[in-house]
């Protein structure tokens, strides 16, 4: 018993000694990690440098790869600074800034294909009278927008379809011409003209060079037959599909403008030697008539910037119609002038304000001739009277 008692005392004493030694042992220092100082540098615009932490030295490659898969590194660039390209325009418009940004795009057609496709749908509208007087020959452009023979053109020429029988039957004759040079081909009737445009511009009908903003200056014609028995009426007409998405105009882009410019011709030469012209240009500033919508936009100067190009087409690289030429800025040469075109959304909004329906509903109509009959019966007589009263000085 005494042996076991002594053994117990020795054991307790050893434990106490070990405890005392442990309390006297100094604590292990935590290794310090050097702090890397980042020096600020001047960076180029639109550039962000992301400092990536060094990978732990002791981690196996497999672990590093797994961690990278969990948290992919992303570098985010700030948006570019918006710039505007101001261009002069006729009064009473509000400019909408156009940011200069040119992302790459893949055109649907080559220039040759786009040019050929657009020219096939292009027309010249020529109006002449049996006796001159107030009505000198009028030559403008237009483009087929429906395979059934619907032509989009300007109201400032379509108004003469309302005066076809002014003073005497068939006093005015308007024909649709195609080809190069342009030749008489089709007869047409009025399908629609903006009543708002007629009301606002009737007083200018006697002016040789009327001016305006181009607001609501559009109309639709419908082919009714051919000008000669030797010409056959096609089952379908080549046409340009309308694109009403004006958001694409927020950045400059290449477009094709095409028309029958007659500014360098005169008299009989317009009837004999009028050829279509086209050019690739850049879109410029976008303008609004009421500060809320994109209504009209400018395109750069080109050979198309002449009288007679009104009603011409602005086509994107997919062959879609995005603009109808209405006005031009002044300049000594065609290169110094800028054409201005109405957006398709402006045409649609204007049409809807008057009829309550969209362009799409008109083109979806099974019988487009019935729509022309309805307009001729319900709307045209009042518009015709407005114009005749102005001509009579009432």
C-alpha positions as CSV (number, residue, x, y, z in Angstrom):
1,X,0.0,0.0,0.0
2,X,2.8,2.4,0.8
3,X,4.4,1.6,-2.6
4,X,1.2,2.6,-4.4
5,X,0.8,5.7,-2.3
6,X,4.3,6.9,-3.2
7,X,3.7,6.1,-6.9
8,X,0.6,8.2,-6.9
9,X,2.4,11.2,-5.3
10,X,5.2,11.0,-7.9
11,X,2.6,10.9,-10.7
12,X,0.8,13.9,-9.4
13,X,4.0,15.8,-9.0
14,X,5.0,15.0,-12.6
15,X,1.8,16.3,-14.0
16,X,2.2,19.5,-12.0
17,X,5.7,20.0,-13.3
18,X,4.6,19.6,-17.0
19,X,1.7,22.1,-16.4
20,X,4.2,24.7,-15.0
21,X,6.6,24.3,-18.0
22,X,3.7,24.7,-20.4
23,X,2.8,28.0,-18.9
24,X,6.3,29.3,-19.1
25,X,6.8,28.5,-22.9
26,X,6.6,31.7,-25.0
27,X,3.8,31.8,-27.7
28,X,4.7,31.2,-31.4
29,X,4.7,34.3,-33.5
30,X,2.3,34.6,-36.4
31,X,4.3,35.0,-39.7
32,X,3.8,38.4,-41.3
33,X,2.5,38.8,-44.9
34,X,4.2,41.6,-46.9
35,X,1.6,44.2,-48.1
36,X,1.9,45.1,-51.8
37,X,1.6,48.8,-52.6
38,X,-0.4,49.6,-55.8
39,X,0.9,52.7,-57.5
40,X,-1.9,54.7,-59.3
41,X,-1.3,55.1,-63.0
42,X,-3.0,57.1,-65.7
43,X,-5.3,54.9,-67.8
44,X,-6.6,55.3,-71.3
45,X,-10.3,56.1,-71.6
46,X,-12.8,53.2,-71.4
47,X,-10.2,50.9,-69.8
48,X,-10.3,49.1,-66.4
49,X,-7.3,47.3,-64.9
50,X,-8.3,44.5,-62.5
51,X,-5.5,43.4,-60.1
52,X,-5.6,39.7,-59.7
53,X,-4.3,38.2,-56.4
54,X,-1.4,35.8,-56.6
55,X,-2.4,32.1,-56.4
56,X,-1.2,30.3,-53.2
57,X,2.1,28.6,-53.8
58,X,1.2,25.4,-51.9
59,X,-2.1,24.7,-53.7
60,X,-2.0,21.9,-56.3
61,X,-3.0,22.8,-59.8
62,X,-6.2,20.8,-59.6
63,X,-7.4,22.8,-56.7
64,X,-6.6,26.1,-58.4
65,X,-8.5,25.1,-61.5
66,X,-11.6,24.2,-59.4
67,X,-11.5,27.5,-57.6
68,X,-11.3,29.3,-60.9
69,X,-14.3,27.5,-62.1
70,X,-16.3,28.6,-59.1
71,X,-15.5,32.4,-59.4
72,X,-14.7,33.4,-63.0
73,X,-12.9,36.7,-63.4
74,X,-14.9,39.3,-65.3
75,X,-13.6,42.6,-66.6
76,X,-16.4,45.2,-67.0
77,X,-15.8,48.2,-69.3
78,X,-17.7,51.5,-68.7
79,X,-20.0,52.6,-71.5
80,X,-18.4,55.0,-74.1
81,X,-19.1,58.7,-73.9
82,X,-22.0,59.7,-76.1
83,X,-21.2,62.2,-78.9
84,X,-23.6,64.0,-81.2
85,X,-23.3,64.9,-84.8
86,X,-25.4,68.0,-85.4
87,X,-26.6,68.8,-88.9
88,X,-28.8,71.7,-90.1
89,X,-32.4,71.0,-90.8
90,X,-35.6,72.9,-91.7
91,X,-37.1,74.8,-88.7
92,X,-39.4,73.5,-86.0
93,X,-37.6,70.3,-85.1
94,X,-35.9,69.2,-81.9
95,X,-32.6,67.3,-82.2
96,X,-32.1,64.0,-80.5
97,X,-28.5,63.2,-79.7
98,X,-27.0,60.3,-81.7
99,X,-24.2,58.5,-79.9
100,X,-21.2,57.7,-82.1
101,X,-20.8,54.0,-81.7
102,X,-20.1,51.6,-84.5
103,X,-20.4,48.0,-83.5
104,X,-19.5,45.5,-86.3
105,X,-22.5,44.2,-88.3
106,X,-22.8,41.6,-91.0
107,X,-24.9,42.9,-93.9
108,X,-27.6,40.6,-95.4
109,X,-26.8,41.7,-98.9
110,X,-23.7,42.8,-100.7
111,X,-23.8,46.4,-102.1
112,X,-24.5,45.2,-105.6
113,X,-27.3,42.9,-104.4
114,X,-28.8,45.7,-102.2
115,X,-28.5,48.2,-105.0
116,X,-30.2,46.0,-107.6
117,X,-33.0,44.9,-105.1
118,X,-33.8,48.5,-104.2
119,X,-33.7,49.8,-107.8
120,X,-36.2,47.1,-108.9
121,X,-38.7,48.5,-106.3
122,X,-38.0,52.1,-107.1
123,X,-40.4,54.2,-109.2
124,X,-40.7,57.7,-110.7
125,X,-44.0,59.6,-110.4
126,X,-44.5,62.1,-113.2
127,X,-47.5,64.5,-113.3
128,X,-48.3,66.7,-116.2
129,X,-51.2,68.9,-117.2
130,X,-53.0,69.4,-120.4
131,X,-52.2,73.1,-120.1
132,X,-49.3,74.5,-118.1
133,X,-50.4,77.5,-116.0
134,X,-50.1,76.7,-112.3
135,X,-49.0,73.1,-113.0
136,X,-45.6,72.6,-114.4
137,X,-44.4,69.0,-114.8
138,X,-43.9,67.4,-111.3
139,X,-41.3,64.6,-111.0
140,X,-40.7,62.8,-107.7
141,X,-39.7,59.3,-106.6
142,X,-41.5,56.5,-104.8
143,X,-41.0,52.8,-103.9
144,X,-43.2,49.7,-103.9
145,X,-43.9,48.6,-100.3
146,X,-46.4,45.8,-101.0
147,X,-46.3,43.1,-103.7
148,X,-49.9,44.1,-104.7
149,X,-48.6,47.4,-106.2
150,X,-48.7,49.8,-103.3
151,X,-46.3,52.7,-103.7
152,X,-45.0,54.9,-100.9
153,X,-44.3,58.5,-102.0
154,X,-44.7,62.1,-100.8
155,X,-47.9,63.9,-100.2
156,X,-46.7,66.9,-102.1
157,X,-47.0,65.0,-105.3
158,X,-49.9,62.7,-104.4
159,X,-52.1,65.8,-103.9
160,X,-52.2,66.1,-107.6
161,X,-54.1,62.8,-107.8
162,X,-56.9,64.7,-106.0
163,X,-56.9,67.2,-108.8
164,X,-57.1,64.8,-111.7
165,X,-60.3,66.3,-113.0
166,X,-59.7,69.9,-112.0
167,X,-61.3,72.3,-114.5
168,X,-61.7,69.6,-117.1
169,X,-61.8,65.8,-117.0
170,X,-58.4,64.2,-117.0
171,X,-56.9,67.7,-116.6
172,X,-53.9,66.2,-114.7
173,X,-52.2,63.0,-115.6
174,X,-49.9,61.2,-113.2
175,X,-48.1,58.1,-114.4
176,X,-45.8,55.6,-112.7
177,X,-42.5,55.0,-114.4
178,X,-39.8,52.4,-113.9
179,X,-36.6,51.3,-115.6
180,X,-33.4,53.1,-116.7
181,X,-34.2,55.5,-118.3
182,X,-37.6,55.8,-116.7
183,X,-40.5,54.9,-119.0
184,X,-44.3,55.1,-118.6
185,X,-45.5,51.8,-117.2
186,X,-48.4,52.0,-114.8
187,X,-51.5,53.9,-113.9
188,X,-52.3,54.4,-110.2
189,X,-54.9,55.8,-107.9
190,X,-54.7,57.4,-104.4
191,X,-54.9,54.9,-101.6
192,X,-54.1,57.3,-98.8
193,X,-52.7,60.8,-98.3
194,X,-52.3,62.5,-94.9
195,X,-55.2,64.9,-94.3
196,X,-53.0,66.7,-91.7
197,X,-50.5,67.4,-94.4
198,X,-53.1,68.7,-96.9
199,X,-54.7,71.0,-94.3
200,X,-51.3,72.4,-93.3
201,X,-49.9,72.9,-96.8
202,X,-52.8,73.6,-99.1
203,X,-51.8,77.3,-99.3
204,X,-48.4,76.3,-100.9
205,X,-49.9,74.5,-103.9
206,X,-49.2,77.5,-106.2
207,X,-45.6,77.9,-105.0
208,X,-42.9,76.9,-107.5
209,X,-40.6,75.9,-104.6
210,X,-42.6,75.2,-101.5
211,X,-40.8,74.6,-98.2
212,X,-41.7,72.8,-95.1
213,X,-40.5,70.5,-92.3
214,X,-41.6,67.3,-94.1
215,X,-44.0,66.4,-91.2
216,X,-46.7,64.0,-92.4
217,X,-45.5,64.4,-96.0
218,X,-46.3,60.9,-97.2
219,X,-48.9,59.1,-99.3
220,X,-49.8,55.7,-100.7
221,X,-50.7,55.0,-104.3
222,X,-52.1,51.8,-105.7
223,X,-51.4,50.5,-109.2
224,X,-54.6,50.0,-111.2
225,X,-53.3,49.0,-114.6
226,X,-50.7,49.6,-117.3
227,X,-50.2,52.6,-119.6
228,X,-50.1,50.4,-122.7
229,X,-51.8,47.2,-123.8
230,X,-48.3,45.9,-124.7
231,X,-47.3,46.1,-121.1
232,X,-48.4,43.2,-118.9
233,X,-49.3,43.7,-115.2
234,X,-47.2,41.5,-113.0
235,X,-48.8,39.1,-110.5
236,X,-46.5,40.6,-107.8
237,X,-44.4,43.7,-107.7
238,X,-40.8,43.8,-106.4
239,X,-41.0,45.7,-103.1
240,X,-39.1,46.8,-100.0
241,X,-40.3,45.6,-96.7
242,X,-41.0,48.4,-94.1
243,X,-39.0,48.4,-90.9
244,X,-40.6,50.6,-88.2
245,X,-37.9,50.0,-85.6
246,X,-36.3,53.5,-85.3
247,X,-34.0,52.4,-82.4
248,X,-31.4,51.5,-85.0
249,X,-31.0,55.2,-85.8
250,X,-29.5,55.8,-82.4
251,X,-26.1,55.1,-83.8
252,X,-24.7,56.1,-87.2
253,X,-24.8,53.4,-89.8
254,X,-24.3,52.8,-93.5
255,X,-27.5,52.9,-95.6
256,X,-28.4,53.0,-99.3
257,X,-30.3,56.0,-100.6
258,X,-32.0,55.6,-104.0
259,X,-34.2,57.9,-106.1
260,X,-34.8,59.4,-109.5
261,X,-33.1,62.8,-109.1
262,X,-34.1,65.3,-111.7
263,X,-32.4,68.5,-110.5
264,X,-29.8,68.5,-113.3
265,X,-32.4,67.9,-116.0
266,X,-35.1,70.1,-117.4
267,X,-38.2,70.0,-119.6
268,X,-38.3,67.1,-122.1
269,X,-35.1,65.6,-120.7
270,X,-37.0,64.4,-117.6
271,X,-39.3,62.4,-119.7
272,X,-36.6,61.0,-122.0
273,X,-33.3,60.7,-120.0
274,X,-34.2,60.3,-116.3
275,X,-32.1,57.5,-114.6
276,X,-32.2,56.2,-111.1
277,X,-29.3,57.1,-108.8
278,X,-28.1,55.5,-105.6
279,X,-25.3,55.9,-103.1
280,X,-24.1,54.5,-99.8
281,X,-24.1,57.2,-97.1
282,X,-24.0,57.5,-93.3
283,X,-27.0,58.3,-91.2
284,X,-26.6,61.4,-89.0
285,X,-28.7,63.3,-86.5
286,X,-32.3,62.2,-85.5
287,X,-34.9,64.9,-85.0
288,X,-38.4,65.0,-83.4
289,X,-41.4,67.2,-84.3
290,X,-42.8,66.9,-80.7
291,X,-39.7,66.1,-78.6
292,X,-41.0,62.6,-77.8
293,X,-40.5,60.6,-81.0
294,X,-37.9,59.9,-83.6
295,X,-39.5,61.4,-86.7
296,X,-36.9,62.5,-89.2
297,X,-33.2,61.8,-89.7
298,X,-30.4,63.1,-91.9
299,X,-28.2,61.2,-94.3
300,X,-25.0,62.5,-95.8
301,X,-24.6,64.4,-99.1
302,X,-24.5,62.4,-102.3
303,X,-25.5,62.5,-106.0
304,X,-29.0,61.7,-104.9
305,X,-29.3,65.1,-103.1
306,X,-31.2,66.8,-105.9
307,X,-34.8,67.9,-106.7
308,X,-36.9,64.9,-107.7
309,X,-35.4,62.7,-105.0
310,X,-38.3,63.4,-102.7
311,X,-40.1,60.1,-102.1
312,X,-36.9,58.2,-102.6
313,X,-35.8,55.3,-100.3
314,X,-33.4,54.9,-97.4
315,X,-32.7,51.2,-97.1
316,X,-30.7,49.4,-94.4
317,X,-28.2,46.6,-95.2
318,X,-30.9,44.0,-94.8
319,X,-32.9,45.6,-97.7
320,X,-35.5,47.0,-95.4
321,X,-37.0,50.5,-95.9
322,X,-36.3,52.7,-92.9
323,X,-36.7,56.2,-94.3
324,X,-38.7,58.2,-96.9
325,X,-36.8,61.2,-98.3
326,X,-38.7,64.4,-97.8
327,X,-36.4,67.5,-97.6
328,X,-32.8,68.5,-98.1
329,X,-30.5,71.2,-96.7
330,X,-29.1,73.8,-99.1
331,X,-25.7,73.7,-100.6
332,X,-23.8,74.6,-103.8
333,X,-23.1,71.0,-104.7
334,X,-24.8,67.7,-104.0
335,X,-22.0,66.7,-101.6
336,X,-22.7,69.8,-99.5
337,X,-26.4,69.0,-99.0
338,X,-27.9,66.5,-96.6
339,X,-31.1,64.7,-97.4
340,X,-33.7,64.3,-94.6
341,X,-36.0,61.3,-94.4
342,X,-39.1,60.5,-92.4
343,X,-38.9,57.4,-90.2
344,X,-41.3,54.6,-90.8
345,X,-42.5,54.9,-87.2
346,X,-43.5,58.6,-87.9
347,X,-45.5,57.4,-90.9
348,X,-47.2,54.7,-88.8
349,X,-48.0,57.1,-85.9
350,X,-49.4,59.7,-88.3
351,X,-51.5,57.1,-90.1
352,X,-52.8,55.8,-86.8
353,X,-53.7,59.2,-85.5
354,X,-56.0,59.7,-88.5
355,X,-57.4,56.3,-89.1
356,X,-57.1,54.6,-85.7
357,X,-55.3,51.7,-87.3
358,X,-51.7,50.9,-88.0
359,X,-49.9,50.5,-91.4
360,X,-49.8,46.8,-90.7
361,X,-53.6,46.6,-90.6
362,X,-53.8,48.3,-94.0
363,X,-51.3,46.0,-95.6
364,X,-53.0,43.0,-94.0
365,X,-56.3,43.8,-95.6
366,X,-57.4,41.1,-98.0
367,X,-58.8,43.5,-100.5
368,X,-56.6,46.5,-100.8
369,X,-58.7,48.0,-103.5
370,X,-61.7,48.2,-101.1
371,X,-59.5,50.3,-98.8
372,X,-58.8,52.7,-101.7
373,X,-62.5,52.8,-102.5
374,X,-63.3,53.7,-98.9
375,X,-60.7,56.5,-98.9
376,X,-61.9,57.9,-102.2
377,X,-65.5,57.9,-100.9
378,X,-65.1,59.2,-97.3
379,X,-62.0,61.2,-97.2
380,X,-60.9,62.4,-100.6
381,X,-63.8,64.7,-101.5
382,X,-63.1,67.0,-98.5
383,X,-59.4,67.2,-99.3
384,X,-60.1,67.9,-102.9
385,X,-62.3,70.8,-102.0
386,X,-59.6,72.3,-99.7
387,X,-57.2,72.3,-102.7
388,X,-59.7,73.6,-105.2
389,X,-60.7,76.4,-102.9
390,X,-57.0,77.5,-102.6
391,X,-56.6,77.4,-106.4
392,X,-59.7,79.5,-106.8
393,X,-58.5,82.0,-104.3
394,X,-61.3,81.4,-101.8
